[in-house]
């Protein structure tokens, strides 16, 4: 079963930076992410979801490929590509893979304006090593929500607090 972890940040740029670092950490097999979305509540009160994968674009590309292939069979590849891309884009925009968009929009409404959250759907992770790698962001990160057991959530909070103290000590020392 996957675990949902939502971490708040004072700025959307920092949440984006952490997401990029997590992608690099994933290449080292320290974490396996199913989804990573930055939720921003901007200064105007609008909530923006920055998905790791744009499903509309992915659908259009996949649909365009299959449409071209079908079009070649019927000797009209341009029409096939256009129809395939349109159908693919429509199906991609209607898909909701990973973390529920409605949940993230509702979460975004609860964030203070100008702040952001990083919503992670984690298949597996070596939590202490991941947090150690993200220590520079620990003083600004705040655990907002999880579906972890109380024991695991307390352990994660403790790891974040220790990383924040270590980062602060390095900054002052």
ABEGO torsion letter per residue (X at the ends): XBBBBBBBBABAAAAAAAAAAAAAAAAAGABBBABBBBBBBBAAGBBBBBBABBAAAAAAAAAAAAAAAAAAAAGBAAAAAAAAAAAAAAAAAABBBEBBAAAAAAAAAABBBGBBBBBBBBABBBAAAAAAAAAAAAAABBBABBABBAAAAAAAAAAAAAAAAAAAAAAAX
